[in-house]
Amino acid sequence: MPDGTERFIVDEQILKDATKVSTALSEPIKTTNVENLRCMTTWVLVRD
């Protein structure tokens, strides 16, 4: 990235696929837009 940071970008489907492996969602996946600079996602899981 131009600011020197390294980021890993995922979409909702990647998170849902990862959730199916050995966990369950505790609440819906939520994404917040931060001043049109970036988006932050909350992904809360419960282990089986």
PDBQT receptor file of N, H, CA, C and O in Angstrom, charges set to zero:
ATOM      1  N   MET A   1       0.834  -1.165   0.000  1.00  0.00    +0.000 N 
ATOM      2  CA  MET A   1       0.000   0.000   0.000  1.00  0.00    +0.000 C 
ATOM      3  C   MET A   1       0.893   1.248   0.000  1.00  0.00    +0.000 C 
ATOM      4  O   MET A   1       2.022   1.203   0.487  1.00  0.00    +0.000 OA
ATOM      5  N   PRO A   2       0.398   2.334  -0.533  1.00  0.00    +0.000 N 
ATOM      6  CA  PRO A   2       1.188   3.571  -0.575  1.00  0.00    +0.000 C 
ATOM      7  C   PRO A   2       1.647   4.069   0.802  1.00  0.00    +0.000 C 
ATOM      8  O   PRO A   2       2.693   4.708   0.917  1.00  0.00    +0.000 OA
ATOM      9  N   ASP A   3       0.856   3.772   1.849  1.00  0.00    +0.000 N 
ATOM     10  H   ASP A   3       0.006   3.253   1.755  1.00  0.00    +0.000 HD
ATOM     11  CA  ASP A   3       1.238   4.245   3.185  1.00  0.00    +0.000 C 
ATOM     12  C   ASP A   3       2.200   3.301   3.906  1.00  0.00    +0.000 C 
ATOM     13  O   ASP A   3       2.540   3.532   5.066  1.00  0.00    +0.000 OA
ATOM     14  N   GLY A   4       2.643   2.230   3.219  1.00  0.00    +0.000 N 
ATOM     15  H   GLY A   4       2.366   2.042   2.276  1.00  0.00    +0.000 HD
ATOM     16  CA  GLY A   4       3.611   1.303   3.796  1.00  0.00    +0.000 C 
ATOM     17  C   GLY A   4       3.001   0.147   4.570  1.00  0.00    +0.000 C 
ATOM     18  O   GLY A   4       3.726  -0.723   5.053  1.00  0.00    +0.000 OA
ATOM     19  N   THR A   5       1.684   0.125   4.696  1.00  0.00    +0.000 N 
ATOM     20  H   THR A   5       1.095   0.832   4.304  1.00  0.00    +0.000 HD
ATOM     21  CA  THR A   5       1.047  -0.973   5.418  1.00  0.00    +0.000 C 
ATOM     22  C   THR A   5       0.808  -2.152   4.487  1.00  0.00    +0.000 C 
ATOM     23  O   THR A   5       0.759  -2.003   3.266  1.00  0.00    +0.000 OA
ATOM     24  N   GLU A   6       0.661  -3.323   5.088  1.00  0.00    +0.000 N 
ATOM     25  H   GLU A   6       0.701  -3.444   6.080  1.00  0.00    +0.000 HD
ATOM     26  CA  GLU A   6       0.336  -4.528   4.337  1.00  0.00    +0.000 C 
ATOM     27  C   GLU A   6      -1.042  -4.975   4.803  1.00  0.00    +0.000 C 
ATOM     28  O   GLU A   6      -1.300  -5.026   6.006  1.00  0.00    +0.000 OA
ATOM     29  N   ARG A   7      -1.917  -5.296   3.882  1.00  0.00    +0.000 N 
ATOM     30  H   ARG A   7      -1.707  -5.255   2.905  1.00  0.00    +0.000 HD
ATOM     31  CA  ARG A   7      -3.287  -5.662   4.244  1.00  0.00    +0.000 C 
ATOM     32  C   ARG A   7      -3.696  -6.957   3.561  1.00  0.00    +0.000 C 
ATOM     33  O   ARG A   7      -3.257  -7.272   2.455  1.00  0.00    +0.000 OA
ATOM     34  N   PHE A   8      -4.534  -7.680   4.244  1.00  0.00    +0.000 N 
ATOM     35  H   PHE A   8      -4.890  -7.424   5.143  1.00  0.00    +0.000 HD
ATOM     36  CA  PHE A   8      -5.118  -8.893   3.689  1.00  0.00    +0.000 C 
ATOM     37  C   PHE A   8      -6.581  -8.594   3.455  1.00  0.00    +0.000 C 
ATOM     38  O   PHE A   8      -7.311  -8.295   4.401  1.00  0.00    +0.000 OA
ATOM     39  N   ILE A   9      -7.021  -8.670   2.221  1.00  0.00    +0.000 N 
ATOM     40  H   ILE A   9      -6.429  -8.913   1.453  1.00  0.00    +0.000 HD
ATOM     41  CA  ILE A   9      -8.380  -8.286   1.869  1.00  0.00    +0.000 C 
ATOM     42  C   ILE A   9      -9.221  -9.538   1.649  1.00  0.00    +0.000 C 
ATOM     43  O   ILE A   9      -8.842 -10.436   0.896  1.00  0.00    +0.000 OA
ATOM     44  N   VAL A  10     -10.368  -9.580   2.320  1.00  0.00    +0.000 N 
ATOM     45  H   VAL A  10     -10.676  -8.851   2.931  1.00  0.00    +0.000 HD
ATOM     46  CA  VAL A  10     -11.302 -10.700   2.171  1.00  0.00    +0.000 C 
ATOM     47  C   VAL A  10     -12.677 -10.151   1.826  1.00  0.00    +0.000 C 
ATOM     48  O   VAL A  10     -12.952  -8.962   1.989  1.00  0.00    +0.000 OA
ATOM     49  N   ASP A  11     -13.523 -11.035   1.349  1.00  0.00    +0.000 N 
ATOM     50  H   ASP A  11     -13.300 -12.000   1.216  1.00  0.00    +0.000 HD
ATOM     51  CA  ASP A  11     -14.914 -10.640   1.126  1.00  0.00    +0.000 C 
ATOM     52  C   ASP A  11     -15.809 -11.541   1.981  1.00  0.00    +0.000 C 
ATOM     53  O   ASP A  11     -15.326 -12.458   2.645  1.00  0.00    +0.000 OA
ATOM     54  N   GLU A  12     -17.096 -11.271   1.957  1.00  0.00    +0.000 N 
ATOM     55  H   GLU A  12     -17.487 -10.526   1.418  1.00  0.00    +0.000 HD
ATOM     56  CA  GLU A  12     -18.036 -12.001   2.801  1.00  0.00    +0.000 C 
ATOM     57  C   GLU A  12     -17.999 -13.499   2.531  1.00  0.00    +0.000 C 
ATOM     58  O   GLU A  12     -18.087 -14.294   3.467  1.00  0.00    +0.000 OA
ATOM     59  N   GLN A  13     -17.870 -13.897   1.276  1.00  0.00    +0.000 N 
ATOM     60  H   GLN A  13     -17.798 -13.251   0.516  1.00  0.00    +0.000 HD
ATOM     61  CA  GLN A  13     -17.870 -15.320   0.949  1.00  0.00    +0.000 C 
ATOM     62  C   GLN A  13     -16.659 -16.040   1.541  1.00  0.00    +0.000 C 
ATOM     63  O   GLN A  13     -16.793 -17.168   2.014  1.00  0.00    +0.000 OA
ATOM     64  N   ILE A  14     -15.495 -15.420   1.526  1.00  0.00    +0.000 N 
ATOM     65  H   ILE A  14     -15.386 -14.503   1.142  1.00  0.00    +0.000 HD
ATOM     66  CA  ILE A  14     -14.300 -16.030   2.128  1.00  0.00    +0.000 C 
ATOM     67  C   ILE A  14     -14.532 -16.250   3.623  1.00  0.00    +0.000 C 
ATOM     68  O   ILE A  14     -14.188 -17.307   4.151  1.00  0.00    +0.000 OA
ATOM     69  N   LEU A  15     -15.110 -15.264   4.308  1.00  0.00    +0.000 N 
ATOM     70  H   LEU A  15     -15.390 -14.405   3.879  1.00  0.00    +0.000 HD
ATOM     71  CA  LEU A  15     -15.384 -15.405   5.738  1.00  0.00    +0.000 C 
ATOM     72  C   LEU A  15     -16.402 -16.503   6.001  1.00  0.00    +0.000 C 
ATOM     73  O   LEU A  15     -16.234 -17.295   6.929  1.00  0.00    +0.000 OA
ATOM     74  N   LYS A  16     -17.455 -16.559   5.197  1.00  0.00    +0.000 N 
ATOM     75  H   LYS A  16     -17.592 -15.916   4.444  1.00  0.00    +0.000 HD
ATOM     76  CA  LYS A  16     -18.477 -17.598   5.384  1.00  0.00    +0.000 C 
ATOM     77  C   LYS A  16     -17.899 -18.991   5.128  1.00  0.00    +0.000 C 
ATOM     78  O   LYS A  16     -18.214 -19.934   5.854  1.00  0.00    +0.000 OA
ATOM     79  N   ASP A  17     -17.060 -19.124   4.108  1.00  0.00    +0.000 N 
ATOM     80  H   ASP A  17     -16.804 -18.357   3.518  1.00  0.00    +0.000 HD
ATOM     81  CA  ASP A  17     -16.428 -20.418   3.828  1.00  0.00    +0.000 C 
ATOM     82  C   ASP A  17     -15.520 -20.841   4.980  1.00  0.00    +0.000 C 
ATOM     83  O   ASP A  17     -15.508 -22.013   5.357  1.00  0.00    +0.000 OA
ATOM     84  N   ALA A  18     -14.764 -19.906   5.538  1.00  0.00    +0.000 N 
ATOM     85  H   ALA A  18     -14.774 -18.954   5.232  1.00  0.00    +0.000 HD
ATOM     86  CA  ALA A  18     -13.889 -20.212   6.670  1.00  0.00    +0.000 C 
ATOM     87  C   ALA A  18     -14.694 -20.578   7.905  1.00  0.00    +0.000 C 
ATOM     88  O   ALA A  18     -14.258 -21.402   8.708  1.00  0.00    +0.000 OA
ATOM     89  N   THR A  19     -15.859 -19.976   8.064  1.00  0.00    +0.000 N 
ATOM     90  H   THR A  19     -16.213 -19.306   7.412  1.00  0.00    +0.000 HD
ATOM     91  CA  THR A  19     -16.708 -20.252   9.225  1.00  0.00    +0.000 C 
ATOM     92  C   THR A  19     -17.234 -21.681   9.184  1.00  0.00    +0.000 C 
ATOM     93  O   THR A  19     -17.397 -22.301  10.235  1.00  0.00    +0.000 OA
ATOM     94  N   LYS A  20     -17.498 -22.207   8.015  1.00  0.00    +0.000 N 
ATOM     95  H   LYS A  20     -17.366 -21.703   7.162  1.00  0.00    +0.000 HD
ATOM     96  CA  LYS A  20     -18.068 -23.550   7.872  1.00  0.00    +0.000 C 
ATOM     97  C   LYS A  20     -17.106 -24.643   8.329  1.00  0.00    +0.000 C 
ATOM     98  O   LYS A  20     -17.543 -25.749   8.643  1.00  0.00    +0.000 OA
ATOM     99  N   VAL A  21     -15.817 -24.357   8.372  1.00  0.00    +0.000 N 
ATOM    100  H   VAL A  21     -15.462 -23.458   8.117  1.00  0.00    +0.000 HD
ATOM    101  CA  VAL A  21     -14.816 -25.386   8.655  1.00  0.00    +0.000 C 
ATOM    102  C   VAL A  21     -14.984 -25.971  10.053  1.00  0.00    +0.000 C 
ATOM    103  O   VAL A  21     -15.136 -27.185  10.191  1.00  0.00    +0.000 OA
ATOM    104  N   SER A  22     -14.962 -25.143  11.089  1.00  0.00    +0.000 N 
ATOM    105  H   SER A  22     -14.839 -24.156  10.977  1.00  0.00    +0.000 HD
ATOM    106  CA  SER A  22     -15.031 -25.706  12.445  1.00  0.00    +0.000 C 
ATOM    107  C   SER A  22     -15.675 -24.761  13.454  1.00  0.00    +0.000 C 
ATOM    108  O   SER A  22     -15.507 -24.937  14.661  1.00  0.00    +0.000 OA
ATOM    109  N   THR A  23     -16.396 -23.782  12.981  1.00  0.00    +0.000 N 
ATOM    110  H   THR A  23     -16.533 -23.640  12.001  1.00  0.00    +0.000 HD
ATOM    111  CA  THR A  23     -16.977 -22.800  13.887  1.00  0.00    +0.000 C 
ATOM    112  C   THR A  23     -18.376 -22.418  13.426  1.00  0.00    +0.000 C 
ATOM    113  O   THR A  23     -18.870 -22.913  12.413  1.00  0.00    +0.000 OA
ATOM    114  N   ALA A  24     -18.995 -21.542  14.177  1.00  0.00    +0.000 N 
ATOM    115  H   ALA A  24     -18.593 -21.140  15.000  1.00  0.00    +0.000 HD
ATOM    116  CA  ALA A  24     -20.297 -20.991  13.802  1.00  0.00    +0.000 C 
ATOM    117  C   ALA A  24     -20.283 -19.501  14.094  1.00  0.00    +0.000 C 
ATOM    118  O   ALA A  24     -19.564 -19.043  14.983  1.00  0.00    +0.000 OA
ATOM    119  N   LEU A  25     -21.076 -18.746  13.350  1.00  0.00    +0.000 N 
ATOM    120  H   LEU A  25     -21.660 -19.118  12.628  1.00  0.00    +0.000 HD
ATOM    121  CA  LEU A  25     -21.167 -17.307  13.606  1.00  0.00    +0.000 C 
ATOM    122  C   LEU A  25     -21.929 -17.073  14.907  1.00  0.00    +0.000 C 
ATOM    123  O   LEU A  25     -22.974 -17.678  15.146  1.00  0.00    +0.000 OA
ATOM    124  N   SER A  26     -21.398 -16.194  15.735  1.00  0.00    +0.000 N 
ATOM    125  H   SER A  26     -20.549 -15.702  15.541  1.00  0.00    +0.000 HD
ATOM    126  CA  SER A  26     -22.075 -15.803  16.962  1.00  0.00    +0.000 C 
ATOM    127  C   SER A  26     -23.091 -14.703  16.676  1.00  0.00    +0.000 C 
ATOM    128  O   SER A  26     -24.119 -14.604  17.346  1.00  0.00    +0.000 OA
ATOM    129  N   GLU A  27     -22.794 -13.881  15.677  1.00  0.00    +0.000 N 
ATOM    130  H   GLU A  27     -21.959 -13.962  15.133  1.00  0.00    +0.000 HD
ATOM    131  CA  GLU A  27     -23.675 -12.802  15.243  1.00  0.00    +0.000 C 
ATOM    132  C   GLU A  27     -23.384 -12.521  13.773  1.00  0.00    +0.000 C 
ATOM    133  O   GLU A  27     -22.373 -13.001  13.260  1.00  0.00    +0.000 OA
ATOM    134  N   PRO A  28     -24.221 -11.768  13.079  1.00  0.00    +0.000 N 
ATOM    135  CA  PRO A  28     -23.989 -11.498  11.659  1.00  0.00    +0.000 C 
ATOM    136  C   PRO A  28     -22.660 -10.766  11.422  1.00  0.00    +0.000 C 
ATOM    137  O   PRO A  28     -22.199 -10.004  12.272  1.00  0.00    +0.000 OA
ATOM    138  N   ILE A  29     -22.062 -11.006  10.269  1.00  0.00    +0.000 N 
ATOM    139  H   ILE A  29     -22.436 -11.625   9.578  1.00  0.00    +0.000 HD
ATOM    140  CA  ILE A  29     -20.859 -10.285   9.869  1.00  0.00    +0.000 C 
ATOM    141  C   ILE A  29     -21.240  -8.827   9.632  1.00  0.00    +0.000 C 
ATOM    142  O   ILE A  29     -22.218  -8.534   8.944  1.00  0.00    +0.000 OA
ATOM    143  N   LYS A  30     -20.448  -7.906  10.217  1.00  0.00    +0.000 N 
ATOM    144  H   LYS A  30     -19.654  -8.144  10.776  1.00  0.00    +0.000 HD
ATOM    145  CA  LYS A  30     -20.738  -6.478  10.072  1.00  0.00    +0.000 C 
ATOM    146  C   LYS A  30     -19.532  -5.760   9.497  1.00  0.00    +0.000 C 
ATOM    147  O   LYS A  30     -18.397  -6.052   9.875  1.00  0.00    +0.000 OA
ATOM    148  N   THR A  31     -19.764  -4.826   8.591  1.00  0.00    +0.000 N 
ATOM    149  H   THR A  31     -20.686  -4.589   8.284  1.00  0.00    +0.000 HD
ATOM    150  CA  THR A  31     -18.696  -4.027   8.005  1.00  0.00    +0.000 C 
ATOM    151  C   THR A  31     -19.020  -2.552   8.161  1.00  0.00    +0.000 C 
ATOM    152  O   THR A  31     -20.149  -2.122   7.920  1.00  0.00    +0.000 OA
ATOM    153  N   THR A  32     -18.015  -1.780   8.568  1.00  0.00    +0.000 N 
ATOM    154  H   THR A  32     -17.099  -2.130   8.764  1.00  0.00    +0.000 HD
ATOM    155  CA  THR A  32     -18.162  -0.345   8.770  1.00  0.00    +0.000 C 
ATOM    156  C   THR A  32     -17.195   0.394   7.854  1.00  0.00    +0.000 C 
ATOM    157  O   THR A  32     -16.013   0.057   7.793  1.00  0.00    +0.000 OA
ATOM    158  N   ASN A  33     -17.691   1.391   7.149  1.00  0.00    +0.000 N 
ATOM    159  H   ASN A  33     -18.652   1.665   7.199  1.00  0.00    +0.000 HD
ATOM    160  CA  ASN A  33     -16.851   2.240   6.306  1.00  0.00    +0.000 C 
ATOM    161  C   ASN A  33     -16.296   3.356   7.189  1.00  0.00    +0.000 C 
ATOM    162  O   ASN A  33     -17.053   4.079   7.836  1.00  0.00    +0.000 OA
ATOM    163  N   VAL A  34     -14.961   3.490   7.210  1.00  0.00    +0.000 N 
ATOM    164  H   VAL A  34     -14.346   2.903   6.684  1.00  0.00    +0.000 HD
ATOM    165  CA  VAL A  34     -14.300   4.481   8.054  1.00  0.00    +0.000 C 
ATOM    166  C   VAL A  34     -13.849   5.657   7.189  1.00  0.00    +0.000 C 
ATOM    167  O   VAL A  34     -12.814   5.598   6.525  1.00  0.00    +0.000 OA
ATOM    168  N   GLU A  35     -14.643   6.718   7.211  1.00  0.00    +0.000 N 
ATOM    169  H   GLU A  35     -15.484   6.765   7.750  1.00  0.00    +0.000 HD
ATOM    170  CA  GLU A  35     -14.353   7.965   6.497  1.00  0.00    +0.000 C 
ATOM    171  C   GLU A  35     -13.884   7.758   5.053  1.00  0.00    +0.000 C 
ATOM    172  O   GLU A  35     -12.997   8.465   4.575  1.00  0.00    +0.000 OA
ATOM    173  N   ASN A  36     -14.477   6.796   4.376  1.00  0.00    +0.000 N 
ATOM    174  H   ASN A  36     -15.197   6.222   4.765  1.00  0.00    +0.000 HD
ATOM    175  CA  ASN A  36     -14.137   6.472   2.982  1.00  0.00    +0.000 C 
ATOM    176  C   ASN A  36     -12.650   6.191   2.778  1.00  0.00    +0.000 C 
ATOM    177  O   ASN A  36     -12.139   6.316   1.665  1.00  0.00    +0.000 OA
ATOM    178  N   LEU A  37     -11.947   5.807   3.866  1.00  0.00    +0.000 N 
ATOM    179  H   LEU A  37     -12.362   5.706   4.771  1.00  0.00    +0.000 HD
ATOM    180  CA  LEU A  37     -10.531   5.464   3.774  1.00  0.00    +0.000 C 
ATOM    181  C   LEU A  37     -10.320   3.956   3.778  1.00  0.00    +0.000 C 
ATOM    182  O   LEU A  37      -9.446   3.434   3.085  1.00  0.00    +0.000 OA
ATOM    183  N   ARG A  38     -11.138   3.266   4.573  1.00  0.00    +0.000 N 
ATOM    184  H   ARG A  38     -11.847   3.690   5.136  1.00  0.00    +0.000 HD
ATOM    185  CA  ARG A  38     -11.017   1.812   4.685  1.00  0.00    +0.000 C 
ATOM    186  C   ARG A  38     -12.315   1.272   5.267  1.00  0.00    +0.000 C 
ATOM    187  O   ARG A  38     -13.154   2.030   5.756  1.00  0.00    +0.000 OA
ATOM    188  N   CYS A  39     -12.467  -0.021   5.209  1.00  0.00    +0.000 N 
ATOM    189  H   CYS A  39     -11.786  -0.637   4.812  1.00  0.00    +0.000 HD
ATOM    190  CA  CYS A  39     -13.600  -0.687   5.836  1.00  0.00    +0.000 C 
ATOM    191  C   CYS A  39     -13.071  -1.635   6.900  1.00  0.00    +0.000 C 
ATOM    192  O   CYS A  39     -12.026  -2.262   6.727  1.00  0.00    +0.000 OA
ATOM    193  N   MET A  40     -13.794  -1.730   7.986  1.00  0.00    +0.000 N 
ATOM    194  H   MET A  40     -14.643  -1.220   8.127  1.00  0.00    +0.000 HD
ATOM    195  CA  MET A  40     -13.432  -2.643   9.067  1.00  0.00    +0.000 C 
ATOM    196  C   MET A  40     -14.582  -3.621   9.270  1.00  0.00    +0.000 C 
ATOM    197  O   MET A  40     -15.747  -3.224   9.301  1.00  0.00    +0.000 OA
ATOM    198  N   THR A  41     -14.246  -4.904   9.410  1.00  0.00    +0.000 N 
ATOM    199  H   THR A  41     -13.300  -5.226   9.385  1.00  0.00    +0.000 HD
ATOM    200  CA  THR A  41     -15.255  -5.938   9.554  1.00  0.00    +0.000 C 
ATOM    201  C   THR A  41     -15.167  -6.580  10.922  1.00  0.00    +0.000 C 
ATOM    202  O   THR A  41     -14.077  -6.832  11.435  1.00  0.00    +0.000 OA
ATOM    203  N   THR A  42     -16.330  -6.845  11.512  1.00  0.00    +0.000 N 
ATOM    204  H   THR A  42     -17.216  -6.641  11.095  1.00  0.00    +0.000 HD
ATOM    205  CA  THR A  42     -16.416  -7.596  12.762  1.00  0.00    +0.000 C 
ATOM    206  C   THR A  42     -16.942  -8.982  12.420  1.00  0.00    +0.000 C 
ATOM    207  O   THR A  42     -18.011  -9.132  11.828  1.00  0.00    +0.000 OA
ATOM    208  N   TRP A  43     -16.175  -9.986  12.804  1.00  0.00    +0.000 N 
ATOM    209  H   TRP A  43     -15.307  -9.865  13.286  1.00  0.00    +0.000 HD
ATOM    210  CA  TRP A  43     -16.476 -11.378  12.478  1.00  0.00    +0.000 C 
ATOM    211  C   TRP A  43     -16.350 -12.159  13.776  1.00  0.00    +0.000 C 
ATOM    212  O   TRP A  43     -15.240 -12.511  14.176  1.00  0.00    +0.000 OA
ATOM    213  N   VAL A  44     -17.472 -12.436  14.444  1.00  0.00    +0.000 N 
ATOM    214  H   VAL A  44     -18.373 -12.150  14.120  1.00  0.00    +0.000 HD
ATOM    215  CA  VAL A  44     -17.471 -13.068  15.761  1.00  0.00    +0.000 C 
ATOM    216  C   VAL A  44     -17.894 -14.532  15.617  1.00  0.00    +0.000 C 
ATOM    217  O   VAL A  44     -18.955 -14.838  15.071  1.00  0.00    +0.000 OA
ATOM    218  N   LEU A  45     -17.042 -15.424  16.118  1.00  0.00    +0.000 N 
ATOM    219  H   LEU A  45     -16.181 -15.176  16.561  1.00  0.00    +0.000 HD
ATOM    220  CA  LEU A  45     -17.270 -16.858  15.961  1.00  0.00    +0.000 C 
ATOM    221  C   LEU A  45     -17.417 -17.564  17.295  1.00  0.00    +0.000 C 
ATOM    222  O   LEU A  45     -16.955 -17.080  18.328  1.00  0.00    +0.000 OA
ATOM    223  N   VAL A  46     -18.068 -18.716  17.254  1.00  0.00    +0.000 N 
ATOM    224  H   VAL A  46     -18.444 -19.109  16.414  1.00  0.00    +0.000 HD
ATOM    225  CA  VAL A  46     -18.153 -19.615  18.402  1.00  0.00    +0.000 C 
ATOM    226  C   VAL A  46     -17.544 -20.937  17.958  1.00  0.00    +0.000 C 
ATOM    227  O   VAL A  46     -17.928 -21.487  16.926  1.00  0.00    +0.000 OA
ATOM    228  N   ARG A  47     -16.599 -21.445  18.734  1.00  0.00    +0.000 N 
ATOM    229  H   ARG A  47     -16.287 -20.999  19.572  1.00  0.00    +0.000 HD
ATOM    230  CA  ARG A  47     -15.999 -22.733  18.379  1.00  0.00    +0.000 C 
ATOM    231  C   ARG A  47     -16.917 -23.872  18.802  1.00  0.00    +0.000 C 
ATOM    232  O   ARG A  47     -17.596 -23.809  19.827  1.00  0.00    +0.000 OA
ATOM    233  N   ASP A  48     -16.913 -24.915  17.976  1.00  0.00    +0.000 N 
ATOM    234  H   ASP A  48     -16.361 -24.966  17.144  1.00  0.00    +0.000 HD
ATOM    235  CA  ASP A  48     -17.718 -26.108  18.291  1.00  0.00    +0.000 C 
ATOM    236  C   ASP A  48     -17.058 -26.909  19.380  1.00  0.00    +0.000 C 
ATOM    237  O   ASP A  48     -17.579 -27.948  19.786  1.00  0.00    +0.000 OA
TER     238      ASP A  48
